[in-house]
Each structure stands twice: as structure tokens, then as C-alpha cells.
Amino acid sequence: MLEGVAVRLWLWWGALHFLVAVAAAAAGSELRPPCPCRCNAAPLQVNCSDGQFAAVPDGLPEDTKLLNLTRNKIKTLARQQFRALTQLLDLDLSDNTMASVEAEAFLGLKDLVTLSLARNRLKIFPAGAFSGLQSLRSLDISDNEILVFLDSTFRDLSALQCLKAAGNDLVFISHQAFAGLTSLQELHLDACNLTAVPTEAFARLGGLRRFHFHCLALTALPNYSFRPLERLKELLISDSPLLENLSGNSLFGLNLTSLAIRRSRLAAVPYGSLHHLVYLVHLDLSYNPIAYIHGSLLGDLLRLQEFHLVGGSLLVVEVGAFRGLTHFTLLNVSRNLLTTLEAGAFHSVETLRALGLDNNPLACDCRLLWVVRRQRHLDFGGNPPTCSTSVQLQDWSFLDLSEAEVPGLLTCRRPRILNRKPQDVRVDQGHTVVFYCNADGDPSPSITWLDPQLKPLTPNGRIRALSNGSLEVRYAQPQDSGSYLCLASNAAGNTSLAVNLRVPAFPSPKNTFLSGWVAFPSAAPGMNGTQKLPLDVKTLLIATTIGFLSFFSSVSVCFVFMLFWSKSKGQIKHTATIAYVPRSAVSNNKAGTSNYMETSRYTMKLI
């Protein structure tokens, strides 16, 4: 009996509570205005996208947390446009036709965390445009038509951590443009129309950790471009079709862990700009026309683990290219022009965990045996390498071969020098000589020339190794004599050929004068010894005749001159006496007596 009463009482109270809840819900729905967009509760999300709105619609719920106004026709944001939405956390205004944002347009949105104004027609932000957004963490203003960042444009965004401003038409960034961004950690910036790197503006971003620099419109990255960014860890420079090189100190002052320079015109790995980045872990140079990764030039990057060069013009990864990199785990060189990749390129293939080698014209020979043997330990990203130049394995994935098939298919043939005829050449000084060394093998062997001291010869200098495998010695000198060694080598081994060069020296001259010699006293007073002078009868006769003729012509000229002068002065008698006055062969001076030869002289007197 009592149990039945209790059950009825419980049912009655339940019905009463249900009626009260329904009445409250009805009353609430009568008080809340109808939502002009698609609204969802808890937390309240309002979706007004694709609504053809020309302005921010009225009547939005005041407790809205997320507001989506994308793909509308909103042209401007007035002052305190969202003053009623004080609880808004996320606001998306991307893909409109917005051309202006008035000052204090977002005033009142003190809790807003994310704001997107991407893909509009904004050209400039007035001072105070972002006033009141003291909690904003992320701002996206990319793909607009922004021309300048003026002083203190972002001064009210002290909590901002990520600023995306790529895809604009920036021509100028004021030195104080980023003042106030004390918490900024990530910046995406467009530089297509900038004439210089805004290094001074970066001085206000001391806490920046990630920087994506898009469309750099410079042929070379200047020295000290990012020096103020001492805490920067990740730098990405992308889509810069004019960038050809990095100045030696362009990255000075940075301690990067990740560096990417993609889709540019770098023709070589910028070794000189990288060597001080000892904390670098990730290096990406994809989509650059780099042809060579040279040996032993990346050894300073002690912590490097990943190297990416996808879609380039890579022809050769030299032996020792990654020597010294004990932590190296990933190499991606897909979509290049590589014919092989030797195990000697790495410090140790045991540390390698991932390898991108697909879409290369690989010659499947013994140089790639190490890839087959380590395929179980390597991640090829779902794109295993295939053979392109081997007739037997054309377009095959050689990783599918069995262990029994591999030794017979991936083979190499030791080099062989074709003409081993002895080359023993004797040339005179100043002549040029060329030695030839032709070799074949599979793969084609490389030719190296060693000098008599067994030092490799380079393509430069007077003695140089030519690209066709020959050795050229220009303007041969006696010190060039000796035995030169031609070394032909490939992955299967090497062979050599010695050639000899003899350059005799010119004989030392015994006399530089004619054979007749007479000893005369030295012409220099105070000097001891004698000097040999030549005495040749023919030479003496010619010299005497020339001297006499010169003397006679001088005297004749004087007489003729005197004759005409006297005619102009009247009847005056003239007498000329020419006296031969011999000089003493011995002269005394105050310092002592010295014997020396003095020539005689003629004296002419007019009376």
C-alpha cells in the first residue's frame, strides 16, 4: 500500500518538473530573437557564410563564441562593429570584398583569440585598427593588397603569437611597424615588392621563433639580414625566383634548427653561409637548380639529421658529401638527374632511416648494392627507386629482386686504360705538351692526374688536368720534369698509367761578349779589380769613323755660322787656332792617388 503511494508521488513530481522545464524553454525562446544565420548551441556557433551579406548582420546572439562570415560581400568594418558580441572567441571574415577597416572596429572583443581577414582588398590599416584585442593570439591578413605597414600598426596586440601577412603588395615596412608584438613567435611575410630586407623592423621581434619569408625580390640575400632575430629557430625562404646566392654572413647571428630555401635559383649549396649553423637539424633546398653536392663541405653541421633537395638538377652526390654527420637519418633527392648514390657519400649508412631516390635515371649497378641490402631498414615513402639506364632492369624496382639475383644483375666492370703505349716526352723550355689517358669501364671511370709528388692536379693552373682526361703542361720548365700518374677509377677498382716528361735546362752562358778581351782599369774610382772590355778591329774602325764624322760636322757647322755672322758685322779679320791639349793620364785627389784612364780633348780658340 505504502509502496504504491510512493510510486504515484514520484511520478507526480516528475511530471511537474517536466512541465516547468517546457515552460521555461518556451519563455526563453520567446525572449531570444531569431538567429539570422545557422546557429548551433553549446558553445554557440553562428555560420553566416555564403549569405550574400553586404554588412555584418544584426541580431546575432550575444553569447556567440564562433562567428563565420566568410564568402560574403562585406566591404567595410565600422567602429565598434561587434560591440554586442563580447563573448566572441573566433571571428572569420575571409573571402569578402573588404577594402577598409576603421579604427577601433574590434573594440569590445576583449576575449577574441583568432581573427582572419584573409583574401580581401585591404590596402592599409589605420592606427588603432586592432584596439581592444588584448587576448588575440592569431591574426591572418594574408592575400590582400596591403602596401605598407606604418609605425605601431600592431601596437595593441601584445598577446599575438602568430601573424600571417603573405601574399600582399608590401613596398615598405616602417622601422616601428612591429612595435608592441612582444609575444610574437611566428611570422609569415611577403617581400615581392620590397627592395631590401626590413632588418631594422625585425629588431622589435626579439622573441620570434618561426619566420616564413615569401617571394624575396632580391638576387642575393644581404649580410646580417636577420641578425636581430637571435631566438629564431625556423627560417623558410620560398618562391623567390630571383634569389641566386646567399652572402657569406647573410645568416650571421642565427642559431637555426631548421632552414628551408625553396623554389629559388640557387645553383650551388651555400656552404659558406651555413657552416656556423652547428645546431641545424633540418635543411631543405628543394626546387633549386643545384647540380652537385660536394664532398666534405657539410661537416660543420654536426647535428644535421635531414637533407631535402627534391625537384632540382642534381647530377652528382660526391663521395664524402655527408661525412662527419653522425646523426644523419634522412635524405630526399627525389625527382633529380642522379644516376647513382654511393654508400661512400654518407658517414655511415647504418644511421640512415629514410631515403627518397625515386624519379631519378638510376643506373642499377654495384654502386646501389648497399640500398638493396638495407631496404628493410629504409623508408622509401611508398616510392621505391627504379632502374632507368640498365637494359636488363629497365623500369624495374630493383628492390623486388631476390638476394640470389642481385649479385648477377647489379654488377660493375673494373676500369681499363685503352692505350698503354709508353709516353716519354722530351721538350724544350717554353713549349706545351699534352699527355693522353683514355679508359673505359662500367660505370665510366673518373680520371685523376697526380704530379711527381703524387699530389692531385686540378683543372686550373699552368699544369692542369683537362675535362677529357688529358694532362696539359703549358710553357714547360725544367722543374716540371718527372713522372706523372694517370689514375682511372670507378666503384669496381682502379688502374694507373705513368708518363714521363723531360725538360732540359738551357746551357749556362760562359761569355756574353765577343772573344777578344783586353784588361783596363775599372772606370769606377775606389773599386778594385779589372773589367774585361771587348776589342774588335772592325768595331773600333766603325766607332772611330763615326766619331770623326761627328766631330768634323760639328766644326763645319761652327765655321759656317761664324762666316755668316762675320759678313753681317762688316770687314773684320778673324783668326782661329785649334790646339790639341793632351790631358795627364794621372790625377791626384785629396783622398789619395788612384789611376784611371781619361780621354784627350780638343780645344778651339777664336782670336
C-alpha positions as CSV (number, residue, x, y, z in Angstrom):
1,M,0.0,0.0,0.0
2,L,2.7,2.5,1.1
3,E,4.9,1.4,-1.9
4,G,2.1,2.3,-4.3
5,V,1.6,5.7,-2.8
6,A,5.3,6.4,-3.1
7,V,5.4,5.5,-6.8
8,R,2.4,7.7,-7.6
9,L,4.1,10.6,-5.7
10,W,7.3,10.2,-7.6
11,L,5.5,10.2,-10.9
12,W,3.6,13.3,-10.0
13,W,6.8,15.3,-9.1
14,G,8.5,14.1,-12.3
15,A,5.6,15.4,-14.4
16,L,5.7,18.7,-12.6
17,H,9.4,19.2,-13.3
18,F,8.9,18.4,-16.9
19,L,6.1,21.0,-17.3
20,V,8.3,23.6,-15.6
21,A,11.2,22.9,-17.9
22,V,9.0,23.1,-21.0
23,A,7.5,26.4,-19.8
24,A,11.0,27.8,-19.2
25,A,12.2,26.8,-22.6
26,A,9.2,28.4,-24.2
27,A,9.7,31.6,-22.3
28,G,13.4,31.6,-23.4
29,S,12.6,31.1,-27.0
30,E,10.1,34.0,-26.8
31,L,12.8,36.3,-25.3
32,R,15.7,35.3,-27.7
33,P,15.4,37.0,-31.2
34,P,15.5,34.7,-34.2
35,C,19.1,34.0,-35.4
36,P,19.7,35.4,-38.9
37,C,22.2,32.7,-39.7
38,R,22.7,29.0,-39.0
39,C,23.2,28.7,-35.2
40,N,24.3,25.8,-33.1
41,A,24.3,25.7,-29.3
42,A,27.0,24.9,-26.6
43,P,29.3,26.6,-27.5
44,L,27.2,28.8,-29.7
45,Q,28.5,28.8,-33.3
46,V,27.0,31.1,-35.8
47,N,27.6,30.4,-39.5
48,C,26.8,33.2,-41.9
49,S,29.0,32.1,-44.8
50,D,27.7,32.4,-48.4
51,G,24.9,34.6,-47.2
52,Q,25.3,37.5,-49.6
53,F,25.6,39.9,-46.7
54,A,26.9,43.4,-47.6
55,A,27.4,44.2,-43.9
56,V,27.7,42.4,-40.6
57,P,24.1,41.2,-40.0
58,D,22.2,42.5,-36.9
59,G,20.5,40.3,-34.3
60,L,23.4,37.9,-33.8
61,P,23.2,36.1,-30.4
62,E,25.2,38.0,-27.8
63,D,26.7,34.8,-26.4
64,T,28.1,33.8,-29.8
65,K,31.6,32.2,-29.5
66,L,32.4,31.4,-33.1
67,L,31.3,33.6,-35.9
68,N,31.8,32.7,-39.6
69,L,31.2,35.5,-42.1
70,T,33.2,34.1,-45.0
71,R,32.3,34.4,-48.7
72,N,30.0,37.4,-48.3
73,K,30.1,40.9,-49.8
74,I,31.1,42.9,-46.7
75,K,33.1,46.0,-47.9
76,T,33.9,47.8,-44.7
77,L,34.0,47.4,-40.9
78,A,32.7,50.4,-38.9
79,R,33.9,51.5,-35.5
80,Q,32.8,49.1,-32.7
81,Q,31.2,46.8,-35.3
82,F,31.0,43.9,-32.9
83,R,30.4,45.7,-29.6
84,A,27.4,43.4,-28.7
85,L,29.4,40.1,-29.1
86,T,31.5,40.4,-26.0
87,Q,32.0,36.7,-25.7
88,L,33.3,36.1,-29.2
89,L,36.4,33.9,-29.4
90,D,36.8,33.2,-33.1
91,L,35.9,35.6,-36.0
92,D,36.4,34.7,-39.6
93,L,35.9,37.5,-42.2
94,S,38.0,36.0,-45.0
95,D,36.9,35.9,-48.7
96,N,34.9,39.1,-48.7
97,T,35.3,42.4,-50.7
98,M,36.5,44.4,-47.7
99,A,38.5,47.5,-48.6
100,S,38.7,49.3,-45.2
101,V,38.7,48.7,-41.5
102,E,38.1,51.7,-39.4
103,A,39.9,52.4,-36.1
104,E,38.5,50.6,-33.1
105,A,36.5,48.3,-35.4
106,F,37.0,45.4,-33.0
107,L,36.7,47.4,-29.8
108,G,34.9,45.3,-27.1
109,L,36.2,41.9,-28.3
110,K,38.5,41.5,-25.3
111,D,38.3,37.7,-25.4
112,L,38.8,37.3,-29.1
113,V,41.6,34.7,-29.8
114,T,41.5,34.2,-33.6
115,L,40.8,36.8,-36.3
116,S,41.0,36.2,-40.1
117,L,40.8,38.9,-42.7
118,A,42.5,36.9,-45.5
119,R,41.7,37.2,-49.2
120,N,40.1,40.7,-49.1
121,R,41.0,44.0,-50.7
122,L,42.6,45.7,-47.8
123,K,45.4,48.2,-48.6
124,I,46.3,49.7,-45.2
125,F,45.4,49.5,-41.6
126,P,44.9,52.9,-39.8
127,A,46.4,53.4,-36.3
128,G,44.2,51.7,-33.7
129,A,42.5,49.3,-36.1
130,F,43.2,46.5,-33.7
131,S,42.4,48.3,-30.5
132,G,40.8,46.3,-27.7
133,L,42.2,42.9,-28.9
134,Q,44.3,42.3,-25.9
135,S,43.7,38.5,-26.0
136,L,44.3,37.9,-29.7
137,R,46.7,35.0,-30.4
138,S,46.4,34.6,-34.2
139,L,45.9,37.2,-37.0
140,D,45.6,36.3,-40.7
141,I,45.8,39.2,-43.1
142,S,47.3,37.2,-46.0
143,D,46.4,37.6,-49.7
144,N,45.2,41.2,-49.5
145,E,46.6,44.3,-51.3
146,I,48.4,45.8,-48.3
147,L,51.1,48.3,-49.4
148,V,52.7,49.5,-46.2
149,F,52.9,48.7,-42.5
150,L,53.1,52.0,-40.7
151,D,54.5,52.7,-37.3
152,S,52.6,51.0,-34.4
153,T,50.2,49.2,-36.8
154,F,50.1,46.3,-34.3
155,R,50.8,48.1,-31.1
156,D,47.7,46.8,-29.3
157,L,48.4,43.1,-30.0
158,S,50.7,42.4,-27.1
159,A,49.4,38.8,-26.8
160,L,49.7,38.0,-30.6
161,Q,51.7,34.8,-31.3
162,C,51.1,34.2,-35.0
163,L,50.9,36.9,-37.8
164,K,50.2,35.7,-41.4
165,A,50.8,38.5,-43.9
166,A,52.0,36.7,-47.0
167,G,50.5,37.3,-50.4
168,N,50.4,41.1,-50.2
169,D,51.9,44.0,-52.2
170,L,54.2,45.4,-49.5
171,V,56.6,48.0,-50.7
172,F,57.5,49.5,-47.3
173,I,57.7,48.3,-43.7
174,S,58.3,51.1,-41.1
175,H,61.1,50.5,-38.5
176,Q,58.4,50.7,-35.8
177,A,55.8,48.7,-37.6
178,F,56.1,45.7,-35.3
179,A,56.4,47.6,-32.1
180,G,54.2,46.1,-29.4
181,L,54.4,42.5,-30.8
182,T,56.3,41.3,-27.7
183,S,54.8,37.8,-27.7
184,L,55.1,37.1,-31.5
185,Q,56.6,33.7,-32.2
186,E,55.6,33.1,-35.9
187,L,55.6,35.5,-38.8
188,H,54.7,34.9,-42.4
189,L,55.8,37.9,-44.5
190,D,55.6,38.8,-48.2
191,A,58.6,40.5,-49.9
192,C,57.8,40.5,-53.6
193,N,57.9,44.3,-53.9
194,L,60.4,45.1,-51.1
195,T,63.7,46.5,-52.3
196,A,65.5,45.5,-49.1
197,V,65.2,43.1,-46.2
198,P,63.5,45.1,-43.3
199,T,66.2,44.3,-40.8
200,E,65.5,47.4,-38.7
201,A,61.8,46.4,-38.3
202,F,62.9,42.9,-37.1
203,A,64.6,44.5,-34.1
204,R,61.1,44.7,-32.5
205,L,60.7,40.9,-32.8
206,G,63.2,39.6,-30.3
207,G,61.0,36.6,-29.4
208,L,60.3,35.4,-32.9
209,R,60.9,31.6,-33.3
210,R,59.5,30.8,-36.8
211,F,59.8,33.1,-39.8
212,H,58.4,32.3,-43.3
213,F,59.8,34.9,-45.8
214,H,57.9,34.6,-49.1
215,C,58.8,35.9,-52.6
216,L,62.1,37.6,-51.8
217,A,62.7,40.0,-54.7
218,L,66.5,40.1,-54.4
219,T,69.2,38.3,-56.3
220,A,71.3,37.9,-53.2
221,L,70.5,37.7,-49.5
222,P,72.5,40.6,-47.9
223,N,74.8,40.2,-45.0
224,Y,73.3,40.3,-41.5
225,S,69.7,40.3,-42.8
226,F,68.3,38.6,-39.8
227,R,70.8,39.5,-37.1
228,P,68.2,40.9,-34.6
229,L,66.3,37.6,-34.6
230,E,68.5,35.9,-32.0
231,R,65.9,33.4,-30.9
232,L,64.8,32.4,-34.4
233,K,64.8,28.6,-34.8
234,E,63.0,28.0,-38.1
235,L,63.6,30.1,-41.3
236,L,61.7,29.4,-44.5
237,I,62.5,31.4,-47.7
238,S,60.3,30.3,-50.5
239,D,59.1,31.3,-54.0
240,S,62.0,33.7,-54.7
241,P,62.7,33.3,-58.5
242,L,65.4,35.9,-58.4
243,L,67.4,34.6,-55.5
244,E,70.7,33.2,-56.8
245,N,73.1,33.2,-53.8
246,L,73.5,34.0,-50.1
247,S,76.1,36.4,-49.0
248,G,78.7,34.9,-46.7
249,N,77.3,36.5,-43.5
250,S,73.6,36.6,-44.5
251,L,72.6,34.2,-41.7
252,F,75.1,35.6,-39.2
253,G,73.8,35.8,-35.7
254,L,71.2,32.9,-36.1
255,N,71.2,29.6,-34.3
256,L,68.7,27.8,-36.5
257,T,67.4,24.3,-36.1
258,S,65.5,24.3,-39.5
259,L,66.4,26.2,-42.7
260,A,64.5,25.9,-46.0
261,I,65.2,27.8,-49.1
262,R,62.8,26.5,-51.7
263,R,61.8,27.4,-55.2
264,S,64.7,29.8,-55.9
265,R,67.6,29.9,-58.3
266,L,70.4,28.7,-56.1
267,A,72.9,26.9,-58.4
268,A,75.0,25.6,-55.5
269,V,74.6,24.6,-51.9
270,P,75.5,27.8,-49.9
271,Y,78.3,26.1,-47.8
272,G,79.9,29.4,-46.7
273,S,76.6,30.8,-45.3
274,L,75.8,27.5,-43.4
275,H,79.0,26.4,-41.7
276,H,78.3,28.3,-38.4
277,L,74.8,26.7,-38.0
278,V,76.0,24.0,-35.7
279,Y,72.5,23.4,-34.3
280,L,70.9,22.9,-37.7
281,V,68.8,19.7,-37.8
282,H,66.7,20.2,-40.9
283,L,68.0,21.6,-44.3
284,D,65.7,21.9,-47.3
285,L,67.0,23.2,-50.7
286,S,64.3,21.7,-52.9
287,Y,63.4,23.1,-56.3
288,N,66.7,24.8,-56.9
289,P,68.9,24.1,-59.9
290,I,71.7,22.7,-57.8
291,A,73.8,20.2,-59.7
292,Y,76.4,19.0,-57.2
293,I,76.6,18.2,-53.5
294,H,80.4,18.3,-53.0
295,G,82.3,16.2,-50.6
296,S,83.4,17.2,-47.1
297,L,81.8,20.6,-47.1
298,L,78.8,20.0,-44.7
299,G,80.9,18.5,-41.9
300,D,80.4,21.6,-39.7
301,L,76.7,20.9,-39.4
302,L,77.3,18.3,-36.7
303,R,73.6,17.9,-35.7
304,L,72.2,17.7,-39.2
305,Q,69.6,14.9,-39.5
306,E,67.6,15.7,-42.6
307,F,68.6,17.0,-46.1
308,H,66.0,17.6,-48.8
309,L,66.7,18.5,-52.4
310,V,63.6,17.5,-54.3
311,G,62.9,18.6,-57.9
312,G,66.3,20.0,-58.6
313,S,69.0,19.5,-61.2
314,L,71.2,17.2,-59.1
315,L,73.7,15.2,-61.1
316,V,76.2,14.0,-58.5
317,V,76.3,13.4,-54.8
318,E,80.1,13.1,-54.3
319,V,81.7,10.6,-52.0
320,G,82.0,12.2,-48.6
321,A,79.2,14.6,-49.2
322,F,77.7,13.9,-45.7
323,R,81.0,12.9,-44.0
324,G,81.1,13.8,-40.3
325,L,77.3,13.8,-39.9
326,T,76.9,11.1,-37.4
327,H,73.2,11.8,-36.7
328,F,72.1,11.8,-40.4
329,T,68.9,9.9,-40.8
330,L,67.0,11.2,-43.9
331,L,68.0,12.1,-47.4
332,N,65.4,13.0,-50.0
333,V,66.7,13.7,-53.5
334,S,63.7,12.6,-55.5
335,R,62.9,13.9,-59.0
336,N,66.5,14.8,-59.9
337,L,69.1,13.7,-62.5
338,L,71.1,11.2,-60.4
339,T,72.4,8.1,-62.0
340,T,73.7,6.7,-58.7
341,L,74.2,7.2,-55.0
342,E,77.2,5.6,-53.4
343,A,77.4,4.4,-49.8
344,G,80.6,6.5,-49.5
345,A,78.6,9.7,-49.6
346,F,77.5,9.0,-46.0
347,H,79.4,9.0,-42.8
348,S,77.6,5.7,-42.2
349,V,74.6,4.1,-43.9
350,E,73.8,2.4,-40.7
351,T,72.2,5.6,-39.3
352,L,70.1,6.2,-42.4
353,R,66.4,5.6,-41.8
354,A,64.6,7.3,-44.8
355,L,65.7,7.6,-48.4
356,G,63.9,9.4,-51.3
357,L,65.5,8.3,-54.5
358,D,62.6,7.8,-56.9
359,N,62.2,9.6,-60.3
360,N,65.9,9.6,-61.0
361,P,67.6,8.0,-64.1
362,L,69.4,5.4,-61.9
363,A,72.0,3.1,-63.4
364,C,71.5,-0.1,-61.5
365,D,74.9,-1.4,-60.9
366,C,77.1,-2.4,-57.9
367,R,77.1,1.2,-56.5
368,L,73.5,0.6,-55.4
369,L,74.0,-2.8,-53.8
370,W,74.0,-1.1,-50.4
371,V,70.4,0.1,-51.0
372,V,69.2,-3.4,-51.7
373,R,70.9,-4.8,-48.7
374,R,69.5,-2.2,-46.4
375,Q,66.0,-2.0,-47.9
376,R,64.4,-3.5,-44.8
377,H,65.8,-0.6,-42.7
378,L,64.9,2.2,-45.1
379,D,61.6,4.1,-45.6
380,F,61.2,5.0,-49.2
381,G,57.9,6.9,-48.6
382,G,56.0,4.5,-50.8
383,N,58.0,5.3,-53.9
384,P,60.9,2.8,-54.3
385,P,63.7,3.6,-56.8
386,T,63.6,2.1,-60.2
387,C,66.2,1.4,-62.9
388,S,66.2,3.7,-65.9
389,T,69.6,3.2,-67.7
390,S,70.0,-0.6,-67.3
391,V,68.8,-2.6,-70.3
392,Q,68.1,-5.7,-68.2
393,L,66.3,-3.8,-65.4
394,Q,64.5,-1.1,-67.4
395,D,61.8,0.5,-65.2
396,W,62.1,-2.3,-62.6
397,S,62.1,-1.7,-58.9
398,F,65.4,-3.4,-58.1
399,L,64.2,-3.7,-54.5
400,D,61.9,-6.6,-55.8
401,L,64.9,-8.7,-56.8
402,S,65.8,-11.7,-54.7
403,E,69.1,-11.9,-52.9
404,A,70.2,-14.6,-55.3
405,E,69.5,-12.4,-58.4
406,V,71.1,-9.2,-57.1
407,P,74.9,-10.1,-57.4
408,G,74.4,-11.2,-61.0
409,L,72.5,-8.1,-62.1
410,L,73.9,-5.2,-60.1
411,T,77.5,-5.5,-61.4
412,C,80.4,-3.2,-62.2
413,R,83.4,-3.7,-64.5
414,R,86.9,-2.5,-63.4
415,P,88.4,0.3,-65.5
416,R,90.9,-0.3,-68.3
417,I,93.3,2.2,-69.8
418,L,92.9,1.8,-73.6
419,N,96.3,2.9,-74.9
420,R,99.1,1.8,-72.6
421,K,101.9,2.8,-75.0
422,P,104.7,4.4,-73.0
423,Q,104.7,8.2,-73.2
424,D,108.2,9.6,-72.6
425,V,108.3,13.1,-73.9
426,R,111.3,15.5,-74.1
427,V,110.5,19.1,-74.9
428,D,112.4,22.4,-74.7
429,Q,111.6,25.1,-72.3
430,G,108.6,27.2,-73.1
431,H,106.8,24.5,-75.1
432,T,103.5,22.9,-74.4
433,V,102.9,19.2,-74.1
434,V,99.7,17.1,-73.7
435,F,99.5,13.6,-72.3
436,Y,96.5,11.4,-73.1
437,C,94.8,8.9,-70.9
438,N,91.6,7.2,-72.2
439,A,89.9,4.5,-70.1
440,D,86.6,2.5,-70.2
441,G,84.7,0.6,-67.6
442,D,81.2,0.2,-66.1
443,P,80.4,2.6,-64.7
444,S,82.6,5.1,-66.7
445,P,85.7,5.7,-64.7
446,S,86.9,9.0,-63.5
447,I,90.4,10.2,-64.5
448,T,92.7,11.8,-61.9
449,W,96.2,13.0,-62.7
450,L,98.9,13.1,-60.0
451,D,102.1,15.1,-60.2
452,P,105.6,13.7,-59.5
453,Q,105.0,14.4,-55.8
454,L,101.7,12.4,-56.1
455,K,99.5,15.4,-55.5
456,P,96.3,15.6,-57.5
457,L,96.2,18.1,-60.3
458,T,93.3,20.5,-60.7
459,P,91.7,21.9,-63.9
460,N,93.4,25.3,-63.1
461,G,97.0,26.4,-63.4
462,R,99.8,26.0,-65.8
463,I,99.9,22.2,-65.3
464,R,96.2,21.1,-65.4
465,A,94.0,18.1,-65.8
466,L,91.6,18.6,-68.7
467,S,87.9,17.5,-68.7
468,N,88.6,15.0,-71.5
469,G,91.1,13.1,-69.2
470,S,94.2,14.6,-70.7
471,L,97.1,16.4,-68.9
472,E,98.4,19.7,-70.3
473,V,101.7,21.2,-69.3
474,R,102.0,24.7,-70.7
475,Y,105.3,26.6,-71.1
476,A,107.2,23.7,-69.8
477,Q,110.0,24.4,-67.3
478,P,112.9,22.2,-66.1
479,Q,111.3,21.8,-62.7
480,D,108.3,20.2,-64.4
481,S,110.3,17.2,-65.3
482,G,109.3,13.9,-63.7
483,S,106.8,11.1,-63.8
484,Y,103.1,11.9,-63.9
485,L,100.5,9.3,-63.0
486,C,97.1,8.8,-64.6
487,L,94.6,7.1,-62.3
488,A,91.4,5.7,-63.7
489,S,88.9,4.6,-61.0
490,N,85.3,3.5,-60.5
491,A,83.3,1.5,-58.0
492,A,84.9,-1.7,-59.1
493,G,88.5,-0.6,-58.6
494,N,91.2,1.4,-60.3
495,T,94.2,1.2,-62.6
496,S,97.0,3.6,-63.5
497,L,99.5,4.7,-66.2
498,A,102.7,6.6,-65.7
499,V,104.1,9.1,-68.2
500,N,107.4,10.9,-68.2
501,L,108.3,14.5,-69.0
502,R,111.9,15.8,-69.5
503,V,112.5,19.5,-69.9
504,P,116.3,20.1,-70.2
505,A,117.6,23.4,-68.9
506,F,119.4,25.9,-71.3
507,P,123.3,25.8,-71.0
508,S,124.7,28.5,-68.7
509,P,126.3,31.3,-70.9
510,K,130.2,31.4,-70.5
511,N,130.7,34.8,-72.2
512,T,128.3,37.4,-73.1
513,F,130.8,39.4,-75.2
514,L,132.9,38.8,-78.2
515,S,136.1,36.7,-78.0
516,G,138.7,39.5,-77.9
517,W,139.3,40.8,-74.4
518,V,141.6,43.5,-73.0
519,A,142.0,44.4,-69.4
520,F,141.5,48.0,-68.5
521,P,141.5,49.7,-65.1
522,S,138.0,49.9,-63.5
523,A,136.1,53.0,-64.6
524,A,134.8,53.5,-61.1
525,P,137.3,55.2,-58.7
526,G,137.8,53.4,-55.5
527,M,136.9,50.0,-56.9
528,N,139.5,47.2,-57.0
529,G,139.8,44.7,-59.8
530,T,139.6,44.8,-63.6
531,Q,136.7,44.7,-66.1
532,K,137.0,42.9,-69.4
533,L,136.0,45.0,-72.4
534,P,135.8,43.7,-76.0
535,L,138.4,44.7,-78.5
536,D,137.4,44.1,-82.1
537,V,139.2,45.8,-85.1
538,K,136.2,46.2,-87.2
539,T,134.1,47.6,-84.4
540,L,136.9,50.0,-83.4
541,L,137.2,51.3,-87.1
542,I,133.5,51.8,-87.3
543,A,133.3,53.6,-84.0
544,T,136.4,55.8,-84.9
545,T,134.9,56.8,-88.3
546,I,131.5,57.7,-86.7
547,G,133.3,59.8,-84.1
548,F,135.4,61.6,-86.6
549,L,132.5,62.4,-88.8
550,S,130.5,63.7,-85.9
551,F,133.4,66.0,-84.9
552,F,134.1,67.2,-88.4
553,S,130.4,68.0,-89.0
554,S,130.2,70.0,-85.7
555,V,133.3,72.0,-86.6
556,S,132.0,72.7,-90.1
557,V,128.7,74.0,-88.8
558,C,130.6,76.3,-86.4
559,F,132.7,77.7,-89.3
560,V,129.7,78.3,-91.5
561,F,127.9,80.0,-88.6
562,M,130.9,82.2,-88.0
563,L,131.2,83.1,-91.7
564,F,127.7,84.3,-92.0
565,W,127.9,86.2,-88.7
566,S,131.1,88.0,-89.7
567,K,129.6,89.0,-93.1
568,S,126.8,90.7,-91.1
569,K,129.4,92.7,-89.0
570,G,131.5,94.1,-91.7
571,Q,135.2,93.7,-92.7
572,I,136.7,92.1,-89.6
573,K,139.6,89.8,-89.7
574,H,139.3,86.6,-87.8
575,T,141.9,84.0,-86.8
576,A,141.0,80.6,-85.5
577,T,143.5,78.4,-83.8
578,I,142.8,74.8,-82.9
579,A,145.1,73.4,-80.3
580,Y,145.4,69.8,-79.2
581,V,145.9,69.7,-75.5
582,P,146.7,66.3,-74.1
583,R,145.5,65.5,-70.5
584,S,147.6,63.8,-68.0
585,A,146.7,60.2,-67.5
586,V,147.3,60.5,-63.8
587,S,145.2,62.7,-61.5
588,N,145.7,63.3,-57.8
589,N,142.9,63.9,-55.4
590,K,142.7,64.8,-51.7
591,A,141.7,61.3,-50.6
592,G,144.8,59.7,-52.1
593,T,146.1,58.6,-55.5
594,S,144.2,56.4,-58.0
595,N,145.0,55.6,-61.6
596,Y,142.3,55.8,-64.2
597,M,142.0,56.5,-67.9
598,E,140.9,59.9,-69.2
599,T,140.3,60.6,-72.9
600,S,142.1,63.5,-74.6
601,R,140.1,66.6,-75.7
602,Y,140.3,69.3,-78.4
603,T,140.1,73.0,-77.6
604,M,139.2,75.6,-80.2
605,K,140.1,79.3,-79.6
606,L,139.0,82.3,-81.6
607,I,141.5,85.3,-81.8
